[in-house]
Amino acid sequence: MEAWAINGWCKEAIFNLKLPMKSRYKEVSTILATMSTILTENEIPHKLACKHLYHDRDEVTVHMWLRPDTHCGF
């Protein structure tokens, strides 16, 4: 997803991250922190939101806004 953002292929994206069997919170936190670092290093203003929409599924849904200060009031 970082490549899409860096190359300007999207302004906003919604995607799922599959969760590992162990250390789910830690793994998701690490992934989101890494994504944020990469986007910041490439000077791409962004906002990431993550939610576990289905309690019985092993995935979380992430919403990535690029340039959040220029649209949607973020």
PQR file with spaces between the fields and no chain letter, atoms N, CA, C, O and H, PARSE charges and radii, in Angstrom:
ATOM       1  N    MET     1       0.818   -1.184    0.000 -0.4000 1.5000
ATOM       2  CA   MET     1       0.000    0.000    0.000 -0.0000 2.0000
ATOM       3  C    MET     1       0.866    1.253    0.000  0.5500 1.7000
ATOM       4  O    MET     1       0.493    2.289   -0.552 -0.5500 1.4000
ATOM       5  N    GLU     2       2.032    1.135    0.633 -0.4000 1.5000
ATOM       6  CA   GLU     2       2.924    2.287    0.642 -0.0000 2.0000
ATOM       7  C    GLU     2       3.358    2.652   -0.784  0.5500 1.7000
ATOM       8  O    GLU     2       3.458    3.831   -1.123 -0.5500 1.4000
ATOM       9  H    GLU     2       2.335    0.294    1.082  0.4000 1.0000
ATOM      10  N    ALA     3       3.614    1.639   -1.611 -0.4000 1.5000
ATOM      11  CA   ALA     3       4.014    1.890   -3.000 -0.0000 2.0000
ATOM      12  C    ALA     3       2.914    2.633   -3.753  0.5500 1.7000
ATOM      13  O    ALA     3       3.196    3.534   -4.542 -0.5500 1.4000
ATOM      14  H    ALA     3       3.533    0.682   -1.336  0.4000 1.0000
ATOM      15  N    TRP     4       1.668    2.256   -3.508 -0.4000 1.5000
ATOM      16  CA   TRP     4       0.549    2.941   -4.159 -0.0000 2.0000
ATOM      17  C    TRP     4       0.540    4.411   -3.757  0.5500 1.7000
ATOM      18  O    TRP     4       0.354    5.291   -4.597 -0.5500 1.4000
ATOM      19  H    TRP     4       1.439    1.524   -2.866  0.4000 1.0000
ATOM      20  N    ALA     5       0.741    4.667   -2.483 -0.4000 1.5000
ATOM      21  CA   ALA     5       0.745    6.043   -1.996 -0.0000 2.0000
ATOM      22  C    ALA     5       1.919    6.834   -2.573  0.5500 1.7000
ATOM      23  O    ALA     5       1.745    7.955   -3.051 -0.5500 1.4000
ATOM      24  H    ALA     5       0.892    3.952   -1.800  0.4000 1.0000
ATOM      25  N    ILE     6       3.097    6.251   -2.527 -0.4000 1.5000
ATOM      26  CA   ILE     6       4.307    6.934   -3.007 -0.0000 2.0000
ATOM      27  C    ILE     6       4.213    7.237   -4.499  0.5500 1.7000
ATOM      28  O    ILE     6       4.654    8.297   -4.943 -0.5500 1.4000
ATOM      29  H    ILE     6       3.239    5.341   -2.139  0.4000 1.0000
ATOM      30  N    ASN     7       3.647    6.325   -5.271 -0.4000 1.5000
ATOM      31  CA   ASN     7       3.532    6.515   -6.719 -0.0000 2.0000
ATOM      32  C    ASN     7       2.312    7.336   -7.129  0.5500 1.7000
ATOM      33  O    ASN     7       2.111    7.592   -8.316 -0.5500 1.4000
ATOM      34  H    ASN     7       3.289    5.463   -4.911  0.4000 1.0000
ATOM      35  N    GLY     8       1.504    7.746   -6.169 -0.4000 1.5000
ATOM      36  CA   GLY     8       0.335    8.569   -6.474 -0.0000 2.0000
ATOM      37  C    GLY     8      -0.794    7.800   -7.134  0.5500 1.7000
ATOM      38  O    GLY     8      -1.619    8.385   -7.836 -0.5500 1.4000
ATOM      39  H    GLY     8       1.667    7.538   -5.205  0.4000 1.0000
ATOM      40  N    TRP     9      -0.836    6.497   -6.913 -0.4000 1.5000
ATOM      41  CA   TRP     9      -1.862    5.661   -7.551 -0.0000 2.0000
ATOM      42  C    TRP     9      -3.195    5.709   -6.816  0.5500 1.7000
ATOM      43  O    TRP     9      -4.192    5.183   -7.310 -0.5500 1.4000
ATOM      44  H    TRP     9      -0.166    6.023   -6.342  0.4000 1.0000
ATOM      45  N    CYS    10      -3.226    6.333   -5.643 -0.4000 1.5000
ATOM      46  CA   CYS    10      -4.490    6.471   -4.907 -0.0000 2.0000
ATOM      47  C    CYS    10      -4.419    7.695   -4.010  0.5500 1.7000
ATOM      48  O    CYS    10      -3.335    8.163   -3.662 -0.5500 1.4000
ATOM      49  H    CYS    10      -2.416    6.761   -5.241  0.4000 1.0000
ATOM      50  N    LYS    11      -5.580    8.204   -3.643 -0.4000 1.5000
ATOM      51  CA   LYS    11      -5.683    9.297   -2.685 -0.0000 2.0000
ATOM      52  C    LYS    11      -6.230    8.790   -1.367  0.5500 1.7000
ATOM      53  O    LYS    11      -6.096    9.430   -0.323 -0.5500 1.4000
ATOM      54  H    LYS    11      -6.461    7.823   -3.927  0.4000 1.0000
ATOM      55  N    GLU    12      -6.847    7.628   -1.443 -0.4000 1.5000
ATOM      56  CA   GLU    12      -7.489    7.027   -0.287 -0.0000 2.0000
ATOM      57  C    GLU    12      -7.597    5.530   -0.566  0.5500 1.7000
ATOM      58  O    GLU    12      -7.780    5.118   -1.712 -0.5500 1.4000
ATOM      59  H    GLU    12      -6.956    7.109   -2.290  0.4000 1.0000
ATOM      60  N    ALA    13      -7.483    4.725    0.479 -0.4000 1.5000
ATOM      61  CA   ALA    13      -7.585    3.276    0.277 -0.0000 2.0000
ATOM      62  C    ALA    13      -8.180    2.603    1.510  0.5500 1.7000
ATOM      63  O    ALA    13      -7.947    3.020    2.645 -0.5500 1.4000
ATOM      64  H    ALA    13      -7.335    5.060    1.409  0.4000 1.0000
ATOM      65  N    ILE    14      -8.942    1.568    1.258 -0.4000 1.5000
ATOM      66  CA   ILE    14      -9.465    0.716    2.320 -0.0000 2.0000
ATOM      67  C    ILE    14      -8.991   -0.695    1.994  0.5500 1.7000
ATOM      68  O    ILE    14      -9.201   -1.194    0.888 -0.5500 1.4000
ATOM      69  H    ILE    14      -9.131    1.230    0.336  0.4000 1.0000
ATOM      70  N    PHE    15      -8.346   -1.331    2.974 -0.4000 1.5000
ATOM      71  CA   PHE    15      -7.804   -2.661    2.737 -0.0000 2.0000
ATOM      72  C    PHE    15      -7.806   -3.460    4.033  0.5500 1.7000
ATOM      73  O    PHE    15      -7.895   -2.890    5.120 -0.5500 1.4000
ATOM      74  H    PHE    15      -8.176   -0.925    3.872  0.4000 1.0000
ATOM      75  N    ASN    16      -7.710   -4.761    3.916 -0.4000 1.5000
ATOM      76  CA   ASN    16      -7.685   -5.647    5.083 -0.0000 2.0000
ATOM      77  C    ASN    16      -6.272   -6.138    5.337  0.5500 1.7000
ATOM      78  O    ASN    16      -5.494   -6.370    4.412 -0.5500 1.4000
ATOM      79  H    ASN    16      -7.639   -5.224    3.033  0.4000 1.0000
ATOM      80  N    LEU    17      -5.962   -6.289    6.617 -0.4000 1.5000
ATOM      81  CA   LEU    17      -4.722   -6.929    7.040 -0.0000 2.0000
ATOM      82  C    LEU    17      -5.102   -8.233    7.728  0.5500 1.7000
ATOM      83  O    LEU    17      -5.880   -8.237    8.682 -0.5500 1.4000
ATOM      84  H    LEU    17      -6.594   -6.101    7.368  0.4000 1.0000
ATOM      85  N    LYS    18      -4.556   -9.320    7.247 -0.4000 1.5000
ATOM      86  CA   LYS    18      -4.805  -10.622    7.870 -0.0000 2.0000
ATOM      87  C    LYS    18      -3.999  -10.708    9.164  0.5500 1.7000
ATOM      88  O    LYS    18      -2.831  -10.321    9.202 -0.5500 1.4000
ATOM      89  H    LYS    18      -3.924   -9.316    6.473  0.4000 1.0000
ATOM      90  N    LEU    19      -4.619  -11.211   10.206 -0.4000 1.5000
ATOM      91  CA   LEU    19      -3.981  -11.266   11.512 -0.0000 2.0000
ATOM      92  C    LEU    19      -3.272  -12.595   11.729  0.5500 1.7000
ATOM      93  O    LEU    19      -3.777  -13.645   11.333 -0.5500 1.4000
ATOM      94  H    LEU    19      -5.568  -11.525   10.175  0.4000 1.0000
ATOM      95  N    PRO    20      -2.094  -12.549   12.363 -0.5600 1.5000
ATOM      96  CA   PRO    20      -1.419  -13.797   12.716  0.2800 2.0000
ATOM      97  C    PRO    20      -2.137  -14.443   13.901  0.5500 1.7000
ATOM      98  O    PRO    20      -2.972  -13.806   14.542 -0.5500 1.4000
ATOM      99  N    MET    21      -1.824  -15.664   14.185 -0.4000 1.5000
ATOM     100  CA   MET    21      -2.485  -16.373   15.283 -0.0000 2.0000
ATOM     101  C    MET    21      -2.087  -15.820   16.655  0.5500 1.7000
ATOM     102  O    MET    21      -2.896  -15.825   17.582 -0.5500 1.4000
ATOM     103  H    MET    21      -1.146  -16.182   13.665  0.4000 1.0000
ATOM     104  N    LYS    22      -0.857  -15.347   16.785 -0.4000 1.5000
ATOM     105  CA   LYS    22      -0.372  -14.835   18.070 -0.0000 2.0000
ATOM     106  C    LYS    22       0.044  -13.373   17.929  0.5500 1.7000
ATOM     107  O    LYS    22       0.358  -12.910   16.833 -0.5500 1.4000
ATOM     108  H    LYS    22      -0.200  -15.342   16.031  0.4000 1.0000
ATOM     109  N    SER    23       0.044  -12.670   19.023 -0.4000 1.5000
ATOM     110  CA   SER    23       0.510  -11.274   19.098 -0.0000 2.0000
ATOM     111  C    SER    23      -0.175  -10.388   18.069  0.5500 1.7000
ATOM     112  O    SER    23       0.483   -9.595   17.395 -0.5500 1.4000
ATOM     113  H    SER    23      -0.211  -13.047   19.914  0.4000 1.0000
ATOM     114  N    ARG    24      -1.468  -10.515   17.945 -0.4000 1.5000
ATOM     115  CA   ARG    24      -2.211   -9.774   16.921 -0.0000 2.0000
ATOM     116  C    ARG    24      -2.079   -8.266   17.073  0.5500 1.7000
ATOM     117  O    ARG    24      -1.753   -7.569   16.112 -0.5500 1.4000
ATOM     118  H    ARG    24      -2.003  -11.159   18.493  0.4000 1.0000
ATOM     119  N    TYR    25      -2.331   -7.761   18.277 -0.4000 1.5000
ATOM     120  CA   TYR    25      -2.269   -6.314   18.491 -0.0000 2.0000
ATOM     121  C    TYR    25      -0.873   -5.786   18.192  0.5500 1.7000
ATOM     122  O    TYR    25      -0.713   -4.767   17.521 -0.5500 1.4000
ATOM     123  H    TYR    25      -2.595   -8.327   19.057  0.4000 1.0000
ATOM     124  N    LYS    26       0.133   -6.489   18.696 -0.4000 1.5000
ATOM     125  CA   LYS    26       1.521   -6.070   18.484 -0.0000 2.0000
ATOM     126  C    LYS    26       1.861   -6.038   16.993  0.5500 1.7000
ATOM     127  O    LYS    26       2.485   -5.089   16.519 -0.5500 1.4000
ATOM     128  H    LYS    26       0.003   -7.317   19.241  0.4000 1.0000
ATOM     129  N    GLU    27       1.457   -7.055   16.267 -0.4000 1.5000
ATOM     130  CA   GLU    27       1.768   -7.133   14.834 -0.0000 2.0000
ATOM     131  C    GLU    27       1.082   -6.014   14.050  0.5500 1.7000
ATOM     132  O    GLU    27       1.711   -5.378   13.204 -0.5500 1.4000
ATOM     133  H    GLU    27       0.950   -7.826   16.652  0.4000 1.0000
ATOM     134  N    VAL    28      -0.198   -5.768   14.323 -0.4000 1.5000
ATOM     135  CA   VAL    28      -0.923   -4.700   13.629 -0.0000 2.0000
ATOM     136  C    VAL    28      -0.305   -3.343   13.970  0.5500 1.7000
ATOM     137  O    VAL    28      -0.136   -2.495   13.095 -0.5500 1.4000
ATOM     138  H    VAL    28      -0.709   -6.284   15.010  0.4000 1.0000
ATOM     139  N    SER    29       0.028   -3.145   15.237 -0.4000 1.5000
ATOM     140  CA   SER    29       0.667   -1.889   15.648 -0.0000 2.0000
ATOM     141  C    SER    29       1.986   -1.678   14.918  0.5500 1.7000
ATOM     142  O    SER    29       2.287   -0.567   14.480 -0.5500 1.4000
ATOM     143  H    SER    29      -0.110   -3.834   15.948  0.4000 1.0000
ATOM     144  N    THR    30       2.767   -2.734   14.788 -0.4000 1.5000
ATOM     145  CA   THR    30       4.054   -2.651   14.085 -0.0000 2.0000
ATOM     146  C    THR    30       3.850   -2.319   12.606  0.5500 1.7000
ATOM     147  O    THR    30       4.556   -1.477   12.052 -0.5500 1.4000
ATOM     148  H    THR    30       2.523   -3.636   15.144  0.4000 1.0000
ATOM     149  N    ILE    31       2.895   -2.975   11.978 -0.4000 1.5000
ATOM     150  CA   ILE    31       2.625   -2.731   10.555 -0.0000 2.0000
ATOM     151  C    ILE    31       2.182   -1.290   10.331  0.5500 1.7000
ATOM     152  O    ILE    31       2.680   -0.627    9.422 -0.5500 1.4000
ATOM     153  H    ILE    31       2.321   -3.659   12.428  0.4000 1.0000
ATOM     154  N    LEU    32       1.258   -0.801   11.142 -0.4000 1.5000
ATOM     155  CA   LEU    32       0.765    0.574   10.974 -0.0000 2.0000
ATOM     156  C    LEU    32       1.863    1.594   11.249  0.5500 1.7000
ATOM     157  O    LEU    32       1.945    2.610   10.560 -0.5500 1.4000
ATOM     158  H    LEU    32       0.853   -1.340   11.881  0.4000 1.0000
ATOM     159  N    ALA    33       2.705    1.341   12.243 -0.4000 1.5000
ATOM     160  CA   ALA    33       3.820    2.242   12.535 -0.0000 2.0000
ATOM     161  C    ALA    33       4.819    2.271   11.378  0.5500 1.7000
ATOM     162  O    ALA    33       5.329    3.331   11.017 -0.5500 1.4000
ATOM     163  H    ALA    33       2.639    0.515   12.804  0.4000 1.0000
ATOM     164  N    THR    34       5.093    1.105   10.803 -0.4000 1.5000
ATOM     165  CA   THR    34       6.009    1.027    9.665 -0.0000 2.0000
ATOM     166  C    THR    34       5.443    1.771    8.458  0.5500 1.7000
ATOM     167  O    THR    34       6.160    2.511    7.785 -0.5500 1.4000
ATOM     168  H    THR    34       4.679    0.243   11.097  0.4000 1.0000
ATOM     169  N    MET    35       4.155    1.571    8.191 -0.4000 1.5000
ATOM     170  CA   MET    35       3.506    2.277    7.081 -0.0000 2.0000
ATOM     171  C    MET    35       3.600    3.779    7.286  0.5500 1.7000
ATOM     172  O    MET    35       3.941    4.518    6.363 -0.5500 1.4000
ATOM     173  H    MET    35       3.572    0.970    8.738  0.4000 1.0000
ATOM     174  N    SER    36       3.297    4.227    8.495 -0.4000 1.5000
ATOM     175  CA   SER    36       3.332    5.653    8.794 -0.0000 2.0000
ATOM     176  C    SER    36       4.743    6.224    8.623  0.5500 1.7000
ATOM     177  O    SER    36       4.916    7.319    8.087 -0.5500 1.4000
ATOM     178  H    SER    36       3.020    3.627    9.245  0.4000 1.0000
ATOM     179  N    THR    37       5.734    5.482    9.077 -0.4000 1.5000
ATOM     180  CA   THR    37       7.129    5.919    8.932 -0.0000 2.0000
ATOM     181  C    THR    37       7.506    6.063    7.461  0.5500 1.7000
ATOM     182  O    THR    37       8.108    7.063    7.069 -0.5500 1.4000
ATOM     183  H    THR    37       5.593    4.592    9.512  0.4000 1.0000
ATOM     184  N    ILE    38       7.160    5.083    6.659 -0.4000 1.5000
ATOM     185  CA   ILE    38       7.487    5.117    5.227 -0.0000 2.0000
ATOM     186  C    ILE    38       6.800    6.296    4.549  0.5500 1.7000
ATOM     187  O    ILE    38       7.424    6.998    3.753 -0.5500 1.4000
ATOM     188  H    ILE    38       6.672    4.271    6.978  0.4000 1.0000
ATOM     189  N    LEU    39       5.533    6.521    4.849 -0.4000 1.5000
ATOM     190  CA   LEU    39       4.811    7.642    4.243 -0.0000 2.0000
ATOM     191  C    LEU    39       5.400    8.977    4.692  0.5500 1.7000
ATOM     192  O    LEU    39       5.539    9.896    3.884 -0.5500 1.4000
ATOM     193  H    LEU    39       5.026    5.951    5.496  0.4000 1.0000
ATOM     194  N    THR    40       5.744    9.090    5.971 -0.4000 1.5000
ATOM     195  CA   THR    40       6.350   10.324    6.487 -0.0000 2.0000
ATOM     196  C    THR    40       7.702   10.573    5.839  0.5500 1.7000
ATOM     197  O    THR    40       8.002   11.703    5.455 -0.5500 1.4000
ATOM     198  H    THR    40       5.630    8.344    6.627  0.4000 1.0000
ATOM     199  N    GLU    41       8.523    9.536    5.712 -0.4000 1.5000
ATOM     200  CA   GLU    41       9.834    9.670    5.070 -0.0000 2.0000
ATOM     201  C    GLU    41       9.704   10.131    3.625  0.5500 1.7000
ATOM     202  O    GLU    41      10.600   10.794    3.104 -0.5500 1.4000
ATOM     203  H    GLU    41       8.280    8.618    6.025  0.4000 1.0000
ATOM     204  N    ASN    42       8.601    9.788    2.976 -0.4000 1.5000
ATOM     205  CA   ASN    42       8.357   10.202    1.594 -0.0000 2.0000
ATOM     206  C    ASN    42       7.525   11.478    1.519  0.5500 1.7000
ATOM     207  O    ASN    42       7.013   11.841    0.460 -0.5500 1.4000
ATOM     208  H    ASN    42       7.872    9.249    3.400  0.4000 1.0000
ATOM     209  N    GLU    43       7.400   12.156    2.669 -0.4000 1.5000
ATOM     210  CA   GLU    43       6.714   13.445    2.767 -0.0000 2.0000
ATOM     211  C    GLU    43       5.281   13.395    2.252  0.5500 1.7000
ATOM     212  O    GLU    43       4.825   14.303    1.557 -0.5500 1.4000
ATOM     213  H    GLU    43       7.816   11.861    3.529  0.4000 1.0000
ATOM     214  N    ILE    44       4.583   12.325    2.603 -0.4000 1.5000
ATOM     215  CA   ILE    44       3.186   12.164    2.208 -0.0000 2.0000
ATOM     216  C    ILE    44       2.318   12.333    3.456  0.5500 1.7000
ATOM     217  O    ILE    44       2.301   11.463    4.327 -0.5500 1.4000
ATOM     218  H    ILE    44       4.953   11.588    3.167  0.4000 1.0000
ATOM     219  N    PRO    45       1.594   13.461    3.539 -0.5600 1.5000
ATOM     220  CA   PRO    45       0.684   13.624    4.678  0.2800 2.0000
ATOM     221  C    PRO    45      -0.363   12.514    4.638  0.5500 1.7000
ATOM     222  O    PRO    45      -0.885   12.179    3.574 -0.5500 1.4000
ATOM     223  N    HIS    46      -0.662   11.956    5.794 -0.4000 1.5000
ATOM     224  CA   HIS    46      -1.567   10.806    5.813 -0.0000 2.0000
ATOM     225  C    HIS    46      -2.249   10.668    7.162  0.5500 1.7000
ATOM     226  O    HIS    46      -1.861   11.284    8.155 -0.5500 1.4000
ATOM     227  H    HIS    46      -0.238   12.229    6.658  0.4000 1.0000
ATOM     228  N    LYS    47      -3.275    9.841    7.158 -0.4000 1.5000
ATOM     229  CA   LYS    47      -3.955    9.426    8.379 -0.0000 2.0000
ATOM     230  C    LYS    47      -4.341    7.968    8.182  0.5500 1.7000
ATOM     231  O    LYS    47      -4.864    7.590    7.134 -0.5500 1.4000
ATOM     232  H    LYS    47      -3.590    9.341    6.351  0.4000 1.0000
ATOM     233  N    LEU    48      -4.078    7.155    9.196 -0.4000 1.5000
ATOM     234  CA   LEU    48      -4.435    5.748    9.158 -0.0000 2.0000
ATOM     235  C    LEU    48      -5.441    5.459   10.268  0.5500 1.7000
ATOM     236  O    LEU    48      -5.264    5.892   11.406 -0.5500 1.4000
ATOM     237  H    LEU    48      -3.652    7.462   10.047  0.4000 1.0000
ATOM     238  N    ALA    49      -6.482    4.734    9.929 -0.4000 1.5000
ATOM     239  CA   ALA    49      -7.460    4.283   10.925 -0.0000 2.0000
ATOM     240  C    ALA    49      -7.626    2.782   10.746  0.5500 1.7000
ATOM     241  O    ALA    49      -7.627    2.273    9.625 -0.5500 1.4000
ATOM     242  H    ALA    49      -6.626    4.382    9.004  0.4000 1.0000
ATOM     243  N    CYS    50      -7.765    2.088   11.857 -0.4000 1.5000
ATOM     244  CA   CYS    50      -7.843    0.624   11.809 -0.0000 2.0000
ATOM     245  C    CYS    50      -8.956    0.157   12.730  0.5500 1.7000
ATOM     246  O    CYS    50      -9.114    0.662   13.842 -0.5500 1.4000
ATOM     247  H    CYS    50      -7.764    2.502   12.768  0.4000 1.0000
ATOM     248  N    LYS    51      -9.728   -0.815   12.252 -0.4000 1.5000
ATOM     249  CA   LYS    51     -10.847   -1.326   13.040 -0.0000 2.0000
ATOM     250  C    LYS    51     -11.031   -2.818   12.780  0.5500 1.7000
ATOM     251  O    LYS    51     -10.884   -3.303   11.658 -0.5500 1.4000
ATOM     252  H    LYS    51      -9.601   -1.224   11.349  0.4000 1.0000
ATOM     253  N    HIS    52     -11.351   -3.512   13.839 -0.4000 1.5000
ATOM     254  CA   HIS    52     -11.675   -4.939   13.730 -0.0000 2.0000
ATOM     255  C    HIS    52     -13.191   -5.006   13.542  0.5500 1.7000
ATOM     256  O    HIS    52     -13.934   -4.964   14.523 -0.5500 1.4000
ATOM     257  H    HIS    52     -11.470   -3.118   14.751  0.4000 1.0000
ATOM     258  N    LEU    53     -13.652   -5.107   12.316 -0.4000 1.5000
ATOM     259  CA   LEU    53     -15.068   -4.999   12.000 -0.0000 2.0000
ATOM     260  C    LEU    53     -15.866   -6.258   12.321  0.5500 1.7000
ATOM     261  O    LEU    53     -17.049   -6.177   12.651 -0.5500 1.4000
ATOM     262  H    LEU    53     -13.048   -5.140   11.519  0.4000 1.0000
ATOM     263  N    TYR    54     -15.237   -7.396   12.226 -0.4000 1.5000
ATOM     264  CA   TYR    54     -15.938   -8.659   12.451 -0.0000 2.0000
ATOM     265  C    TYR    54     -15.203   -9.449   13.528  0.5500 1.7000
ATOM     266  O    TYR    54     -14.074   -9.889   13.312 -0.5500 1.4000
ATOM     267  H    TYR    54     -14.276   -7.461   11.958  0.4000 1.0000
ATOM     268  N    HIS    55     -15.832   -9.628   14.675 -0.4000 1.5000
ATOM     269  CA   HIS    55     -15.158  -10.284   15.796 -0.0000 2.0000
ATOM     270  C    HIS    55     -14.759  -11.729   15.499  0.5500 1.7000
ATOM     271  O    HIS    55     -13.884  -12.282   16.166 -0.5500 1.4000
ATOM     272  H    HIS    55     -16.749   -9.270   14.850  0.4000 1.0000
ATOM     273  N    ASP    56     -15.391  -12.334   14.513 -0.4000 1.5000
ATOM     274  CA   ASP    56     -15.104  -13.742   14.219 -0.0000 2.0000
ATOM     275  C    ASP    56     -14.174  -13.926   13.017  0.5500 1.7000
ATOM     276  O    ASP    56     -14.008  -15.041   12.523 -0.5500 1.4000
ATOM     277  H    ASP    56     -16.102  -11.886   13.971  0.4000 1.0000
ATOM     278  N    ARG    57     -13.575  -12.843   12.553 -0.4000 1.5000
ATOM     279  CA   ARG    57     -12.653  -12.949   11.404 -0.0000 2.0000
ATOM     280  C    ARG    57     -11.243  -12.568   11.837  0.5500 1.7000
ATOM     281  O    ARG    57     -11.052  -11.726   12.714 -0.5500 1.4000
ATOM     282  H    ARG    57     -13.709  -11.937   12.954  0.4000 1.0000
ATOM     283  N    ASP    58     -10.289  -13.187   11.223 -0.4000 1.5000
ATOM     284  CA   ASP    58      -8.887  -12.935   11.552 -0.0000 2.0000
ATOM     285  C    ASP    58      -8.303  -11.853   10.657  0.5500 1.7000
ATOM     286  O    ASP    58      -7.309  -12.069    9.964 -0.5500 1.4000
ATOM     287  H    ASP    58     -10.444  -13.871   10.511  0.4000 1.0000
ATOM     288  N    GLU    59      -8.939  -10.680   10.684 -0.4000 1.5000
ATOM     289  CA   GLU    59      -8.470   -9.563    9.869 -0.0000 2.0000
ATOM     290  C    GLU    59      -8.953   -8.253   10.476  0.5500 1.7000
ATOM     291  O    GLU    59      -9.938   -8.216   11.214 -0.5500 1.4000
ATOM     292  H    GLU    59      -9.746  -10.504   11.247  0.4000 1.0000
ATOM     293  N    VAL    60      -8.245   -7.187   10.152 -0.4000 1.5000
ATOM     294  CA   VAL    60      -8.684   -5.844   10.500 -0.0000 2.0000
ATOM     295  C    VAL    60      -8.790   -5.046    9.206  0.5500 1.7000
ATOM     296  O    VAL    60      -8.133   -5.368    8.216 -0.5500 1.4000
ATOM     297  H    VAL    60      -7.445   -7.217    9.553  0.4000 1.0000
ATOM     298  N    THR    61      -9.606   -4.021    9.218 -0.4000 1.5000
ATOM     299  CA   THR    61      -9.777   -3.159    8.051 -0.0000 2.0000
ATOM     300  C    THR    61      -9.079   -1.836    8.330  0.5500 1.7000
ATOM     301  O    THR    61      -9.258   -1.236    9.389 -0.5500 1.4000
ATOM     302  H    THR    61     -10.139   -3.759   10.023  0.4000 1.0000
ATOM     303  N    VAL    62      -8.286   -1.394    7.371 -0.4000 1.5000
ATOM     304  CA   VAL    62      -7.522   -0.156    7.502 -0.0000 2.0000
ATOM     305  C    VAL    62      -8.027    0.847    6.474  0.5500 1.7000
ATOM     306  O    VAL    62      -8.272    0.500    5.319 -0.5500 1.4000
ATOM     307  H    VAL    62      -8.141   -1.882    6.510  0.4000 1.0000
ATOM     308  N    HIS    63      -8.179    2.087    6.907 -0.4000 1.5000
ATOM     309  CA   HIS    63      -8.533    3.187    6.005 -0.0000 2.0000
ATOM     310  C    HIS    63      -7.342    4.127    5.981  0.5500 1.7000
ATOM     311  O    HIS    63      -6.930    4.645    7.020 -0.5500 1.4000
ATOM     312  H    HIS    63      -7.980    2.369    7.846  0.4000 1.0000
ATOM     313  N    MET    64      -6.793    4.346    4.806 -0.4000 1.5000
ATOM     314  CA   MET    64      -5.640    5.215    4.632 -0.0000 2.0000
ATOM     315  C    MET    64      -6.065    6.436    3.827  0.5500 1.7000
ATOM     316  O    MET    64      -6.493    6.321    2.679 -0.5500 1.4000
ATOM     317  H    MET    64      -7.127    3.925    3.963  0.4000 1.0000
ATOM     318  N    TRP    65      -5.940    7.612    4.448 -0.4000 1.5000
ATOM     319  CA   TRP    65      -6.200    8.870    3.748 -0.0000 2.0000
ATOM     320  C    TRP    65      -4.857    9.508    3.433  0.5500 1.7000
ATOM     321  O    TRP    65      -3.994    9.609    4.304 -0.5500 1.4000
ATOM     322  H    TRP    65      -5.593    7.706    5.381  0.4000 1.0000
ATOM     323  N    LEU    66      -4.683    9.929    2.218 -0.4000 1.5000
ATOM     324  CA   LEU    66      -3.474   10.646    1.837 -0.0000 2.0000
ATOM     325  C    LEU    66      -3.824   12.118    1.689  0.5500 1.7000
ATOM     326  O    LEU    66      -4.886   12.471    1.176 -0.5500 1.4000
ATOM     327  H    LEU    66      -5.384    9.847    1.510  0.4000 1.0000
ATOM     328  N    ARG    67      -2.935   12.953    2.135 -0.4000 1.5000
ATOM     329  CA   ARG    67      -3.173   14.387    2.150 -0.0000 2.0000
ATOM     330  C    ARG    67      -4.453   14.711    2.934  0.5500 1.7000
ATOM     331  O    ARG    67      -5.322   15.418    2.425 -0.5500 1.4000
ATOM     332  H    ARG    67      -2.072   12.666    2.552  0.4000 1.0000
ATOM     333  N    PRO    68      -4.576   14.199    4.167 -0.5600 1.5000
ATOM     334  CA   PRO    68      -5.802   14.358    4.932  0.2800 2.0000
ATOM     335  C    PRO    68      -6.137   15.811    5.256  0.5500 1.7000
ATOM     336  O    PRO    68      -7.285   16.132    5.564 -0.5500 1.4000
ATOM     337  N    ASP    69      -5.142   16.684    5.187 -0.4000 1.5000
ATOM     338  CA   ASP    69      -5.393   18.100    5.495 -0.0000 2.0000
ATOM     339  C    ASP    69      -6.073   18.823    4.339  0.5500 1.7000
ATOM     340  O    ASP    69      -6.509   19.961    4.512 -0.5500 1.4000
ATOM     341  H    ASP    69      -4.209   16.423    4.937  0.4000 1.0000
ATOM     342  N    THR    70      -6.178   18.199    3.163 -0.4000 1.5000
ATOM     343  CA   THR    70      -6.730   18.887    2.002 -0.0000 2.0000
ATOM     344  C    THR    70      -8.114   18.414    1.601  0.5500 1.7000
ATOM     345  O    THR    70      -8.710   18.977    0.683 -0.5500 1.4000
ATOM     346  H    THR    70      -5.824   17.274    3.023  0.4000 1.0000
ATOM     347  N    HIS    71      -8.644   17.389    2.270 -0.4000 1.5000
ATOM     348  CA   HIS    71     -10.004   16.933    1.952 -0.0000 2.0000
ATOM     349  C    HIS    71     -10.620   16.233    3.164  0.5500 1.7000
ATOM     350  O    HIS    71      -9.907   15.865    4.098 -0.5500 1.4000
ATOM     351  H    HIS    71      -8.160   16.932    3.016  0.4000 1.0000
ATOM     352  N    CYS    72     -11.879   16.057    3.149 -0.4000 1.5000
ATOM     353  CA   CYS    72     -12.622   15.323    4.174 -0.0000 2.0000
ATOM     354  C    CYS    72     -12.534   15.966    5.551  0.5500 1.7000
ATOM     355  O    CYS    72     -12.954   15.352    6.532 -0.5500 1.4000
ATOM     356  H    CYS    72     -12.458   16.355    2.389  0.4000 1.0000
ATOM     357  N    GLY    73     -12.004   17.175    5.658 -0.4000 1.5000
ATOM     358  CA   GLY    73     -11.961   17.852    6.947 -0.0000 2.0000
ATOM     359  C    GLY    73     -10.977   17.292    7.949  0.5500 1.7000
ATOM     360  O    GLY    73     -11.068   17.618    9.133 -0.5500 1.4000
ATOM     361  H    GLY    73     -11.663   17.674    4.862  0.4000 1.0000
ATOM     362  N    PHE    74     -10.039   16.463    7.524 -0.4000 1.5000
ATOM     363  CA   PHE    74      -9.055   15.891    8.459 -0.0000 2.0000
ATOM     364  C    PHE    74      -7.788   16.683    8.448  0.5500 1.7000
ATOM     365  O    PHE    74      -6.847   16.352    9.170 -0.5500 1.4000
ATOM     366  H    PHE    74      -9.965   16.199    6.563  0.4000 1.0000
